[in-house]
Structure formats: C-alpha cells, structure tokens
Amino acid sequence: MSMCIEINSSLCSVDEDVCVSNTIERVDPATVTYNDFFSEYLIRNRPCVVGSQATANWPCRREWVLEDAPNFEALRASFSHSQVPVADCNRKFYNSQFKDDMSMGSYLDYWISYRQNDYSKTMPLLYLKDWHCVKNFPDIPIYEVPRYFVSDWLNEYYIAHPELNDDYMFVYMGPKGSWTPLHVDVFTSYSWSANIVGRKRWLLFPPREEDRLRDLYGQLAYDAVSEELNDRTKYKAYDSAKLRYLDVVQEAGEIIFVPSGWHHQVWNLRDTISINHNWINGCNITGVWSALKKELRSVMREVDDCRDMKNWNEHCQLMLKTSYGMDYKQFLEFISFIAKSRLQAMVKKGQVVSFDKYLLGRNHCSFDLGVLKNVLEDFVTDAQDLSVYNLMCENDEARALLKNITSVLESSCNIENVISP
C-alpha cells in the first residue's frame, strides 16, 4: 500500500539568500513532517542533519555492520566479484582524484590490510566512490529512501528509462582518512548522504562563498583547508576571517542534507560506509536550469572564434553535454517526462508513485507543474534568443506542453475557487 506524500497548497518556491547560522540544524524524523521539511529545508535550500531513527530499520545497517565497523565478510559474500570505482586519495587528477576500477573482493582485501597495518602512510589511500550498487543488485534489499527525499525527479526519470543505464544512487565506502576534495554536486543538485557505519566531517559552503576559494584564473581550490590558500598572490579573494561555512560531524545512522549549489568537502574520520543520492525536484529545478544556461554561455564564449563553422550550435551542445553532463535537448526531455506524469495525475487521476512506496498528492503535483511552467517558459525564450529552439524542438513540443500545463493549472485554480467558501 502506497503512503501519500503531500504538501500544503499555499507553498511556493522562493528565491532568497540563506542566512547561515554557526551550527547546523538537527531534524527529528519522529516529529518533523514531510511538509515541514519541504518548506523549511528544500524550498529554502538550507542544510540539516536528519536523526538516525530514519535509517534504523535499513537492512544494510544490520548486515553491513559488525561491532561498529564494516562487516567485510558480509560485503564479500554479496558483492565480491562486482567491479567497483575506486579513487586514490593521494593522487590528484586535474581538480579531482585519480579513479580506476577493481573488484570488490580486491578492495576489501586492501581495506583489511590497511587496517591491520594501522593505516600506514606507506600504503595507498583508496576510497570506493559512486558505486551504482542498487542498479547493479536490484534484488538485494539495502535501504528505503527516507520520505523527506522521495520527490526525486532525477532518479524517477532514470528508473523509468532503463535503456539509459544510469541513476544517481550511490554507495561510498572507505577507511579512516579517505576524503573527497572541494566540489559542488552534479547539475548543482541536492544530495543526501546517510552513514551506515562510521563518522564523517563535512565543510559546507553556501552559494557564492566558493568564490573566495578560487585562484586568479577562477580555478576552485582542490583542498579547502590547504595552506596554499593563504598565498595572497594566488588566492586574492580568500580571507579566513570572512569565509562563511559550516563544520559538521556526522555520526553513524545520521543523514546529512546538502542543499543545491552548496560546495562541500568531506573526510572519513573512521572507517565509513554511506548511501548517497543526488536529486532534483520542484524546489531546485530553477537553479539547475540557471546553472545549465550559465554553462552553455561559458561554452559559447570558449568557442566564439569558431562561430562561423558549420553546425556551431550543435557543437556547443555537445561540449555542454561533456562539461555539465546534460545538454538542452536532454534537459527538455527530462522536464517533459516529469511534467507529463504530473499532468496525467491531475487530469486522468493517474498516480505518481516514487520508489515503489510513496504516492505524490494533488497539491504536490500542482506545485511541480507550477514550477515546470516557469522553467519551460524561460526555456522557450532562451532557446529562441540563442536560435536553437528548432534544433531542440523539431515539432514545437515545448510550446505544446507549456500550453497544456497552463490549461490544467488554470482549470485546477478555477475548481478550487468554486469549492472554496
């Protein structure tokens, strides 16, 4: 039986600067409702830590943990022959870490040996990252997505399109000392990260604060706590006294919510396993679209001297897909898929079921359509201004969808006005 997820009809998206406090808020999943979380954290783009009660019944918290440490033999029994992506935390590759694949069995052998050698600095520091465990092992029960995070357009889209062979649901695991350099998440999406076992330290930087961590050429610092940042000839905007950030320690069972566009850096303080999702929904899609537009203009500036070449616009879109992970055409396909599912729910009394358990309510679908209407309007205007609309919409499908959304929202509003006292 599906559980209904609903929001108040009065909720609307906001565009405001976040007031960053010195401490992160803690959310008790027993008392904070979905509507509360949606309005206080998703819409307002504020970070928080969700209490461990939210993960208490996950199978992985029982089976992957032994005496407050990773259960290596349980992991070996289930996943030994799986190929997993592993980063070398001591090898910088551009502004990230060098990555390669290895078998889970080999990685576990390394991890056990590393522990037995007291985390010796003479050994590599390897961190298993971005493993599509759920996609690769769909029949193994691992966890349930907490209700606060089930309005997840990104994974809704990829789950419905298995031919794309992708998703944004990951497992991370690594020894004490492994870490992830300063970055912002893909598409400037939200992310949530649940510790199955272990402890993490997070530095969270609100939007635009990362500009203080850029060098003379606009390159983001690799390490937000590096002494190199004090070199004023290279990092002129850096001032440790003015830098705003949150320094958060996340314990086993807790979930940290990282808002859209917040840069962050993460260390494992103990041997740690975590479940991580990136996701987009009606609260941050406008920011995602703005970031996509900004990235396209950056690409266009980069190849402006080739503007007279044949298929220049197509070439820019290809470069955009490479740099951002999505081009205008795929973005339109993505938001169109979400819009059509919400339209069906509103008009044909269909259902939007998330992660096989949660049913989005009518107010929720209406909220999503209202935001999508605004994004689609701007998409059409922008694509026209850049003379790429016909390239993206051969059959004028964006305008047709926009007309349909507008009609449904107006009809819904008229019905509400009639039944309201």
VOPAGU-2260 file (C-alpha; in pm, 1 decimal, decimal comma):
REM VOPAGU-2260
SITE   aa  ch    i         X         Y         Z
SITE  MET   A    0       0,0       0,0       0,0
SITE  SER   A    1     139,7     340,6    -103,3
SITE  MET   A    2     195,7     616,8     151,9
SITE  CYS   A    3      66,6     958,7      43,3
SITE  ILE   A    4     318,5    1242,9      40,1
SITE  GLU   A    5     151,0    1581,2      36,7
SITE  ILE   A    6     227,4    1949,2      90,0
SITE  ASN   A    7      13,6    2250,0     175,8
SITE  SER   A    8    -145,3    2414,5    -126,3
SITE  SER   A    9      -7,3    2752,4     -15,9
SITE  LEU   A   10     359,0    2653,6     -56,6
SITE  CYS   A   11     551,1    2825,4    -333,9
SITE  SER   A   12     913,7    2835,2    -441,8
SITE  VAL   A   13    1130,5    3115,8    -306,4
SITE  ASP   A   14    1442,9    3295,7    -420,9
SITE  GLU   A   15    1622,4    3425,2    -116,9
SITE  ASP   A   16    1969,3    3438,0      30,1
SITE  VAL   A   17    2021,2    3183,9     301,4
SITE  CYS   A   18    2110,7    3314,8     645,4
SITE  VAL   A   19    2383,2    3075,8     758,5
SITE  SER   A   20    2395,8    3010,7    1131,5
SITE  ASN   A   21    2705,2    2890,4    1310,8
SITE  THR   A   22    2556,5    2547,8    1374,4
SITE  ILE   A   23    2359,5    2306,5    1158,8
SITE  GLU   A   24    2001,0    2224,2    1249,1
SITE  ARG   A   25    1909,8    1872,1    1361,5
SITE  VAL   A   26    1585,2    1716,5    1240,3
SITE  ASP   A   27    1394,6    1457,2    1441,5
SITE  PRO   A   28    1217,1    1231,2    1189,3
SITE  ALA   A   29     962,3    1136,0    1455,2
SITE  THR   A   30     829,5    1490,8    1485,4
SITE  VAL   A   31     914,3    1680,1    1162,6
SITE  THR   A   32     653,7    1619,8     893,5
SITE  TYR   A   33     718,9    1595,0     520,7
SITE  ASN   A   34     550,7    1931,9     467,5
SITE  ASP   A   35     769,4    2087,8     737,6
SITE  PHE   A   36    1086,3    1952,1     580,9
SITE  PHE   A   37     974,7    2054,8     232,1
SITE  SER   A   38     903,2    2412,8     337,3
SITE  GLU   A   39    1189,7    2466,3     583,3
SITE  TYR   A   40    1479,9    2290,5     409,2
SITE  LEU   A   41    1403,0    2203,5      45,8
SITE  ILE   A   42    1231,9    2525,3     -60,8
SITE  ARG   A   43    1467,4    2741,6     146,5
SITE  ASN   A   44    1775,3    2542,6      42,2
SITE  ARG   A   45    1902,9    2501,5     399,1
SITE  PRO   A   46    2126,1    2217,6     518,3
SITE  CYS   A   47    2038,7    1991,9     809,0
SITE  VAL   A   48    2116,8    1658,4     972,4
SITE  VAL   A   49    1835,3    1403,4     999,5
SITE  GLY   A   50    1846,1    1183,9    1309,5
SITE  SER   A   51    1945,8     817,9    1298,1
SITE  GLN   A   52    1589,8     698,0    1354,1
SITE  ALA   A   53    1536,4     749,1     978,6
SITE  THR   A   54    1781,1     467,3     897,2
SITE  ALA   A   55    1725,7     238,6    1197,4
SITE  ASN   A   56    1538,0     -29,4    1001,9
SITE  TRP   A   57    1757,7     -40,8     691,9
SITE  PRO   A   58    1888,0    -391,8     611,4
SITE  CYS   A   59    2236,5    -256,6     539,8
SITE  ARG   A   60    2263,0    -113,2     892,8
SITE  ARG   A   61    2216,3    -464,9    1026,4
SITE  GLU   A   62    2405,8    -667,3     768,8
SITE  TRP   A   63    2694,8    -439,9     665,2
SITE  VAL   A   64    2797,5    -353,1    1021,1
SITE  LEU   A   65    2980,7    -564,4    1279,8
SITE  GLU   A   66    3081,5    -419,6    1617,7
SITE  ASP   A   67    3060,3     -56,2    1492,8
SITE  ALA   A   68    3283,1    -132,9    1192,7
SITE  PRO   A   69    3223,6    -252,4     836,1
SITE  ASN   A   70    3127,7    -618,0     811,5
SITE  PHE   A   71    3384,5    -712,9     548,3
SITE  GLU   A   72    3278,3   -1076,4     519,4
SITE  ALA   A   73    2912,3    -987,2     466,3
SITE  LEU   A   74    3013,9    -741,9     192,9
SITE  ARG   A   75    3240,4   -1004,7      38,3
SITE  ALA   A   76    2963,1   -1265,3      39,2
SITE  SER   A   77    2723,3   -1037,2    -150,1
SITE  PHE   A   78    2948,2    -834,3    -380,1
SITE  SER   A   79    3293,1    -995,7    -407,1
SITE  HIS   A   80    3300,5   -1021,2    -787,6
SITE  SER   A   81    3143,4    -681,9    -857,8
SITE  GLN   A   82    3361,2    -421,3   -1031,1
SITE  VAL   A   83    3365,7    -100,5    -828,4
SITE  PRO   A   84    3507,0     251,0    -893,1
SITE  VAL   A   85    3791,7     337,8    -656,7
SITE  ALA   A   86    3965,2     674,9    -608,8
SITE  ASP   A   87    4322,8     717,2    -490,0
SITE  CYS   A   88    4302,3     998,5    -235,1
SITE  ASN   A   89    4676,0    1064,6    -267,4
SITE  ARG   A   90    4673,7    1109,8    -646,5
SITE  LYS   A   91    4533,1    1433,2    -782,5
SITE  PHE   A   92    4381,6    1416,0   -1131,1
SITE  TYR   A   93    4300,6    1764,5   -1260,6
SITE  ASN   A   94    4083,4    1900,0    -974,9
SITE  SER   A   95    3966,0    1559,4    -855,1
SITE  GLN   A   96    4122,5    1225,2    -760,2
SITE  PHE   A   97    4253,6     953,6    -990,2
SITE  LYS   A   98    3995,9     677,3   -1033,4
SITE  ASP   A   99    4014,2     319,3   -1153,1
SITE  ASP   A  100    3803,5       4,8   -1128,5
SITE  MET   A  101    3881,6    -300,8    -918,6
SITE  SER   A  102    3686,9    -598,9    -787,8
SITE  MET   A  103    3508,1    -558,6    -457,4
SITE  GLY   A  104    3700,0    -860,6    -328,1
SITE  SER   A  105    4032,7    -693,4    -404,2
SITE  TYR   A  106    3918,3    -366,5    -247,7
SITE  LEU   A  107    3810,5    -543,3      71,8
SITE  ASP   A  108    4146,0    -724,7      85,4
SITE  TYR   A  109    4319,2    -386,1      60,7
SITE  TRP   A  110    4098,2    -230,5     329,0
SITE  ILE   A  111    4155,1    -513,1     576,1
SITE  SER   A  112    4531,2    -499,1     515,5
SITE  TYR   A  113    4528,9    -119,8     556,4
SITE  ARG   A  114    4356,5    -152,8     893,7
SITE  GLN   A  115    4595,1    -426,6    1005,4
SITE  ASN   A  116    4889,1    -201,7     916,0
SITE  ASP   A  117    4743,2      78,2    1130,6
SITE  TYR   A  118    4655,3     293,3     826,9
SITE  SER   A  119    5019,8     318,7     722,9
SITE  LYS   A  120    5112,7     620,3     511,5
SITE  THR   A  121    5332,5     390,5     305,0
SITE  MET   A  122    5017,2     230,0     160,8
SITE  PRO   A  123    4773,5     382,4     -90,3
SITE  LEU   A  124    4467,9     563,0      47,0
SITE  LEU   A  125    4180,2     418,0    -157,5
SITE  TYR   A  126    3816,0     526,4    -144,7
SITE  LEU   A  127    3532,1     338,2    -317,2
SITE  LYS   A  128    3305,6     607,7    -466,4
SITE  ASP   A  129    2997,9     641,8    -686,4
SITE  TRP   A  130    2916,6     270,8    -693,0
SITE  HIS   A  131    2576,0     200,7    -851,9
SITE  CYS   A  132    2502,9     -77,6    -607,0
SITE  VAL   A  133    2121,4     -56,5    -623,2
SITE  LYS   A  134    2118,3     -56,8   -1003,3
SITE  ASN   A  135    2363,0    -348,0   -1019,8
SITE  PHE   A  136    2195,3    -553,0    -745,2
SITE  PRO   A  137    1822,9    -467,5    -759,7
SITE  ASP   A  138    1716,0    -787,3    -580,9
SITE  ILE   A  139    1925,0    -726,7    -267,6
SITE  PRO   A  140    1736,2    -523,7      -2,9
SITE  ILE   A  141    1967,0    -246,2     115,4
SITE  TYR   A  142    1766,6      59,8     229,3
SITE  GLU   A  143    1449,1     259,4     176,9
SITE  VAL   A  144    1460,8     619,6      63,2
SITE  PRO   A  145    1350,3     838,4     358,4
SITE  ARG   A  146    1021,2    1016,6     298,4
SITE  TYR   A  147    1182,7    1362,0     304,6
SITE  PHE   A  148    1372,4    1282,6     -15,8
SITE  VAL   A  149    1118,0    1093,6    -227,5
SITE  SER   A  150    1028,9    1384,4    -456,7
SITE  ASP   A  151    1328,0    1288,5    -669,6
SITE  TRP   A  152    1281,3    1377,7   -1035,0
SITE  LEU   A  153    1630,0    1273,3   -1137,7
SITE  ASN   A  154    1604,5     912,9   -1024,2
SITE  GLU   A  155    1236,1     896,9   -1122,3
SITE  TYR   A  156    1346,4     977,7   -1478,3
SITE  TYR   A  157    1632,5     727,5   -1489,5
SITE  ILE   A  158    1436,2     445,5   -1323,9
SITE  ALA   A  159    1165,7     491,5   -1589,9
SITE  HIS   A  160    1431,2     484,7   -1866,8
SITE  PRO   A  161    1642,1     173,1   -1803,9
SITE  GLU   A  162    1783,1     199,2   -2154,8
SITE  LEU   A  163    1987,9     498,6   -2034,7
SITE  ASN   A  164    2165,5     261,2   -1792,6
SITE  ASP   A  165    2223,0     526,3   -1528,0
SITE  ASP   A  166    2098,2     661,4   -1198,0
SITE  TYR   A  167    2214,8     891,7    -920,4
SITE  MET   A  168    2201,9     647,7    -628,6
SITE  PHE   A  169    2544,6     553,9    -494,4
SITE  VAL   A  170    2733,1     366,5    -225,2
SITE  TYR   A  171    3057,1     509,1     -82,5
SITE  MET   A  172    3294,0     320,5     146,4
SITE  GLY   A  173    3644,1     383,3     264,2
SITE  PRO   A  174    3893,9     374,0     550,4
SITE  LYS   A  175    3969,5     639,1     806,8
SITE  GLY   A  176    4142,4     931,4     635,5
SITE  SER   A  177    3986,1     888,7     291,8
SITE  TRP   A  178    3828,8    1209,4     164,2
SITE  THR   A  179    3660,0    1396,8    -119,4
SITE  PRO   A  180    3802,8    1731,3    -241,7
SITE  LEU   A  181    3604,0    2055,0    -255,6
SITE  HIS   A  182    3324,8    2032,2    -513,9
SITE  VAL   A  183    2960,8    2103,3    -593,0
SITE  ASP   A  184    2731,4    1815,4    -683,8
SITE  VAL   A  185    2639,6    1722,8   -1040,3
SITE  PHE   A  186    2388,8    1963,8   -1202,1
SITE  THR   A  187    2411,3    2169,2    -877,4
SITE  SER   A  188    2160,8    1912,7    -747,2
SITE  TYR   A  189    2061,6    1835,0    -391,4
SITE  SER   A  190    2230,1    1543,9    -223,4
SITE  TRP   A  191    2162,2    1336,8      83,3
SITE  SER   A  192    2419,4    1110,6     245,3
SITE  ALA   A  193    2340,3     851,3     512,5
SITE  ASN   A  194    2615,8     698,2     723,5
SITE  ILE   A  195    2564,6     323,6     756,3
SITE  VAL   A  196    2866,9     295,4     981,3
SITE  GLY   A  197    3147,3     533,4    1074,1
SITE  ARG   A  198    3181,7     908,8    1107,3
SITE  LYS   A  199    3233,3    1191,3     857,5
SITE  ARG   A  200    3339,9    1552,9     879,1
SITE  TRP   A  201    3178,3    1797,0     635,5
SITE  LEU   A  202    3268,2    2152,9     541,3
SITE  LEU   A  203    2965,1    2315,1     378,0
SITE  PHE   A  204    2993,7    2645,8     189,5
SITE  PRO   A  205    2675,6    2837,0      96,3
SITE  PRO   A  206    2633,2    2954,1    -265,1
SITE  ARG   A  207    2883,9    3217,1    -386,5
SITE  GLU   A  208    3107,5    3158,0     -86,4
SITE  GLU   A  209    3318,9    2928,0    -305,4
SITE  ASP   A  210    3431,3    3237,6    -497,9
SITE  ARG   A  211    3659,4    3315,3    -203,2
SITE  LEU   A  212    3827,0    2979,7    -272,7
SITE  ARG   A  213    3912,7    3047,1    -637,2
SITE  ASP   A  214    4255,9    3140,9    -767,3
SITE  LEU   A  215    4345,7    3422,5   -1006,5
SITE  TYR   A  216    4224,4    3212,4   -1300,8
SITE  GLY   A  217    3890,4    3121,7   -1143,9
SITE  GLN   A  218    4001,3    2767,5   -1060,6
SITE  LEU   A  219    3840,5    2625,1    -747,3
SITE  ALA   A  220    4078,3    2515,9    -472,3
SITE  TYR   A  221    4135,8    2140,9    -454,5
SITE  ASP   A  222    4155,4    2140,3     -75,0
SITE  ALA   A  223    3955,2    2395,9     125,1
SITE  VAL   A  224    4191,7    2371,7     423,5
SITE  SER   A  225    4519,8    2386,4     231,4
SITE  GLU   A  226    4786,9    2632,3     347,2
SITE  GLU   A  227    4817,1    2732,1     -16,6
SITE  LEU   A  228    4501,0    2941,4      22,7
SITE  ASN   A  229    4699,3    3186,6     235,9
SITE  ASP   A  230    4909,3    3278,8     -68,4
SITE  ARG   A  231    4751,2    3617,1    -145,6
SITE  THR   A  232    4930,9    3641,9    -479,3
SITE  LYS   A  233    4731,9    3337,8    -597,0
SITE  TYR   A  234    4410,9    3349,5    -387,6
SITE  LYS   A  235    4332,3    3721,1    -362,9
SITE  ALA   A  236    3969,5    3673,5    -252,1
SITE  TYR   A  237    4049,6    3432,4      31,7
SITE  ASP   A  238    4008,3    3564,0     384,6
SITE  SER   A  239    3966,4    3300,6     655,2
SITE  ALA   A  240    3805,9    3554,6     890,0
SITE  LYS   A  241    3526,6    3635,9     642,9
SITE  LEU   A  242    3471,5    3289,6     496,4
SITE  ARG   A  243    3124,5    3152,8     581,1
SITE  TYR   A  244    3086,4    2777,8     623,5
SITE  LEU   A  245    2950,3    2503,7     844,6
SITE  ASP   A  246    3180,4    2244,8    1002,0
SITE  VAL   A  247    2970,2    1935,5    1072,6
SITE  VAL   A  248    3045,9    1591,6    1216,7
SITE  GLN   A  249    2801,9    1321,9    1101,8
SITE  GLU   A  250    2761,0    1008,7    1313,9
SITE  ALA   A  251    2653,5     657,2    1219,6
SITE  GLY   A  252    2288,5     639,1    1114,7
SITE  GLU   A  253    2254,9    1012,3    1055,9
SITE  ILE   A  254    2167,6    1165,4     718,8
SITE  ILE   A  255    2310,2    1496,2     604,9
SITE  PHE   A  256    2112,2    1704,9     356,7
SITE  VAL   A  257    2335,1    1913,1     128,0
SITE  PRO   A  258    2139,9    2193,2     -42,3
SITE  SER   A  259    2158,0    2275,2    -411,2
SITE  GLY   A  260    2468,4    2466,3    -514,8
SITE  TRP   A  261    2646,8    2431,2    -179,8
SITE  HIS   A  262    3013,2    2339,3    -226,2
SITE  HIS   A  263    3146,2    2088,9      22,8
SITE  GLN   A  264    3449,2    1885,1     125,4
SITE  VAL   A  265    3425,5    1558,7     319,7
SITE  TRP   A  266    3659,5    1340,9     529,6
SITE  ASN   A  267    3601,0     995,3     675,9
SITE  LEU   A  268    3703,9    1022,0    1041,9
SITE  ARG   A  269    3657,1     648,1    1089,1
SITE  ASP   A  270    3611,3     353,4     852,5
SITE  THR   A  271    3284,5     454,4     690,1
SITE  ILE   A  272    3010,9     330,4     456,4
SITE  SER   A  273    2743,8     567,4     326,3
SITE  ILE   A  274    2444,1     573,1      93,6
SITE  ASN   A  275    2428,3     883,7    -127,5
SITE  HIS   A  276    2166,1    1022,5    -366,6
SITE  ASN   A  277    2178,9    1323,6    -595,0
SITE  TRP   A  278    1837,4    1456,4    -682,8
SITE  ILE   A  279    1638,3    1736,9    -839,7
SITE  ASN   A  280    1278,2    1840,1    -779,2
SITE  GLY   A  281    1043,8    2137,8    -795,3
SITE  CYS   A  282    1233,1    2322,5    -523,6
SITE  ASN   A  283    1568,6    2341,0    -703,6
SITE  ILE   A  284    1490,3    2288,4   -1073,8
SITE  THR   A  285    1503,0    2665,5   -1136,9
SITE  GLY   A  286    1860,0    2677,3   -1003,8
SITE  VAL   A  287    1956,1    2371,8   -1207,7
SITE  TRP   A  288    1819,3    2538,4   -1521,5
SITE  SER   A  289    2004,4    2861,9   -1441,2
SITE  ALA   A  290    2329,5    2668,3   -1399,9
SITE  LEU   A  291    2273,0    2493,3   -1733,8
SITE  LYS   A  292    2216,2    2827,2   -1909,2
SITE  LYS   A  293    2527,6    2972,1   -1748,4
SITE  GLU   A  294    2736,8    2674,2   -1854,1
SITE  LEU   A  295    2617,0    2698,2   -2215,4
SITE  ARG   A  296    2717,2    3062,8   -2232,5
SITE  SER   A  297    3058,5    2973,3   -2094,6
SITE  VAL   A  298    3094,8    2711,9   -2367,9
SITE  MET   A  299    2983,4    2957,8   -2634,8
SITE  ARG   A  300    3240,5    3213,4   -2521,1
SITE  GLU   A  301    3509,7    2948,7   -2530,4
SITE  VAL   A  302    3446,1    2866,7   -2897,4
SITE  ASP   A  303    3320,2    3206,6   -3011,6
SITE  ASP   A  304    3603,5    3239,4   -3263,3
SITE  CYS   A  305    3457,1    2936,7   -3445,4
SITE  ARG   A  306    3103,6    3076,5   -3466,5
SITE  ASP   A  307    3109,0    3070,0   -3848,0
SITE  MET   A  308    3175,5    2696,4   -3859,3
SITE  LYS   A  309    2904,2    2462,0   -3982,6
SITE  ASN   A  310    2678,7    2322,6   -3705,4
SITE  TRP   A  311    2832,1    2555,3   -3446,0
SITE  ASN   A  312    2523,9    2537,0   -3221,1
SITE  GLU   A  313    2527,1    2156,7   -3230,8
SITE  HIS   A  314    2894,5    2162,4   -3140,7
SITE  CYS   A  315    2822,0    2389,2   -2842,3
SITE  GLN   A  316    2553,4    2149,2   -2721,0
SITE  LEU   A  317    2796,6    1857,7   -2747,6
SITE  MET   A  318    3052,7    2048,1   -2541,9
SITE  LEU   A  319    2778,9    2138,1   -2291,2
SITE  LYS   A  320    2690,0    1769,5   -2251,5
SITE  THR   A  321    3056,7    1691,4   -2185,5
SITE  SER   A  322    3116,3    1968,8   -1931,7
SITE  TYR   A  323    2781,7    1975,1   -1749,9
SITE  GLY   A  324    2655,9    1620,9   -1803,8
SITE  MET   A  325    2338,3    1734,0   -1981,7
SITE  ASP   A  326    2255,0    1943,7   -2286,9
SITE  TYR   A  327    1940,7    2145,0   -2367,9
SITE  LYS   A  328    1771,7    1858,3   -2551,9
SITE  GLN   A  329    1813,0    1610,9   -2266,8
SITE  PHE   A  330    1707,2    1874,8   -2014,5
SITE  LEU   A  331    1387,5    1928,4   -2213,1
SITE  GLU   A  332    1326,7    1552,5   -2232,2
SITE  PHE   A  333    1381,6    1528,4   -1857,1
SITE  ILE   A  334    1143,1    1804,3   -1750,2
SITE  SER   A  335     888,1    1698,3   -2014,5
SITE  PHE   A  336     879,2    1348,4   -1869,4
SITE  ILE   A  337     815,9    1485,7   -1519,9
SITE  ALA   A  338     553,7    1731,6   -1646,3
SITE  LYS   A  339     360,9    1463,1   -1837,3
SITE  SER   A  340     349,5    1233,8   -1534,7
SITE  ARG   A  341     209,6    1518,9   -1320,2
SITE  LEU   A  342     -41,6    1612,8   -1590,4
SITE  GLN   A  343    -166,5    1256,5   -1604,6
SITE  ALA   A  344    -209,9    1256,1   -1228,0
SITE  MET   A  345    -401,0    1584,7   -1237,0
SITE  VAL   A  346    -620,1    1520,7   -1543,1
SITE  LYS   A  347    -665,0    1145,1   -1570,0
SITE  LYS   A  348    -649,4    1069,7   -1198,6
SITE  GLY   A  349    -329,3     873,2   -1250,6
SITE  GLN   A  350     -71,1     820,2    -981,4
SITE  VAL   A  351     285,2     937,2    -932,8
SITE  VAL   A  352     446,4     663,8    -724,7
SITE  SER   A  353     800,2     725,7    -602,2
SITE  PHE   A  354    1038,8     442,6    -512,2
SITE  ASP   A  355     751,5     188,8    -522,1
SITE  LYS   A  356     609,4     319,8    -195,6
SITE  TYR   A  357     521,2     688,6    -188,8
SITE  LEU   A  358     226,7     846,7    -369,9
SITE  LEU   A  359     253,8    1218,7    -450,2
SITE  GLY   A  360     -59,4    1411,5    -358,4
SITE  ARG   A  361    -252,8    1651,4    -579,9
SITE  ASN   A  362    -105,5    1965,8    -421,2
SITE  HIS   A  363     241,5    1823,2    -475,0
SITE  CYS   A  364     171,9    1757,4    -844,6
SITE  SER   A  365      26,7    2106,4    -882,2
SITE  PHE   A  366     335,4    2259,5    -718,6
SITE  ASP   A  367     560,8    2066,1    -957,3
SITE  LEU   A  368     362,0    2179,4   -1260,9
SITE  GLY   A  369     369,2    2543,4   -1149,0
SITE  VAL   A  370     747,5    2540,5   -1127,1
SITE  LEU   A  371     781,6    2348,5   -1454,2
SITE  LYS   A  372     560,5    2605,4   -1628,4
SITE  ASN   A  373     800,4    2884,2   -1529,0
SITE  VAL   A  374    1106,8    2685,6   -1634,0
SITE  LEU   A  375     952,8    2586,2   -1967,6
SITE  GLU   A  376     858,0    2947,9   -2042,4
SITE  ASP   A  377    1216,4    3055,2   -1984,8
SITE  PHE   A  378    1348,9    2756,0   -2180,2
SITE  VAL   A  379    1144,5    2857,5   -2485,4
SITE  THR   A  380    1254,1    3221,3   -2458,8
SITE  ASP   A  381    1619,5    3131,3   -2410,7
SITE  ALA   A  382    1626,6    2875,0   -2690,2
SITE  GLN   A  383    1468,0    3129,4   -2924,0
SITE  ASP   A  384    1714,6    3401,3   -2823,9
SITE  LEU   A  385    2003,7    3163,7   -2895,7
SITE  SER   A  386    1845,2    3048,1   -3223,8
SITE  VAL   A  387    1841,7    2684,7   -3110,5
SITE  TYR   A  388    1469,4    2633,9   -3046,1
SITE  ASN   A  389    1409,7    2446,8   -3372,1
SITE  LEU   A  390    1716,5    2235,8   -3300,3
SITE  MET   A  391    1570,9    2136,2   -2961,1
SITE  CYS   A  392    1202,7    2117,4   -3063,2
SITE  GLU   A  393    1154,4    1998,3   -3418,2
SITE  ASN   A  394     778,8    1963,8   -3364,5
SITE  ASP   A  395     730,0    2261,9   -3132,6
SITE  GLU   A  396     674,3    2020,5   -2843,2
SITE  ALA   A  397     791,8    2263,5   -2574,1
SITE  ARG   A  398     520,5    2519,6   -2657,5
SITE  ALA   A  399     257,5    2246,1   -2684,0
SITE  LEU   A  400     348,9    2110,7   -2342,0
SITE  LEU   A  401     354,2    2460,6   -2195,8
SITE  LYS   A  402       3,7    2525,3   -2329,2
SITE  ASN   A  403    -118,6    2200,6   -2176,0
SITE  ILE   A  404      35,6    2277,2   -1834,7
SITE  THR   A  405    -113,0    2628,7   -1833,5
SITE  SER   A  406    -458,4    2496,1   -1918,1
SITE  VAL   A  407    -452,3    2233,2   -1642,5
SITE  LEU   A  408    -325,9    2476,8   -1379,0
SITE  GLU   A  409    -592,6    2733,5   -1470,5
SITE  SER   A  410    -865,0    2468,5   -1458,8
SITE  SER   A  411    -741,3    2346,1   -1122,2
SITE  CYS   A  412    -736,9    2701,4    -988,3
SITE  ASN   A  413   -1092,0    2762,8   -1111,2
SITE  ILE   A  414   -1214,8    2443,8    -941,6
SITE  GLU   A  415   -1051,9    2545,4    -613,2
SITE  ASN   A  416   -1211,0    2890,2    -633,1
SITE  VAL   A  417   -1554,7    2733,3    -683,9
SITE  ILE   A  418   -1529,5    2492,6    -390,1
SITE  SER   A  419   -1363,0    2742,1    -153,7
SITE  PRO   A  420   -1603,3    2910,8      94,4
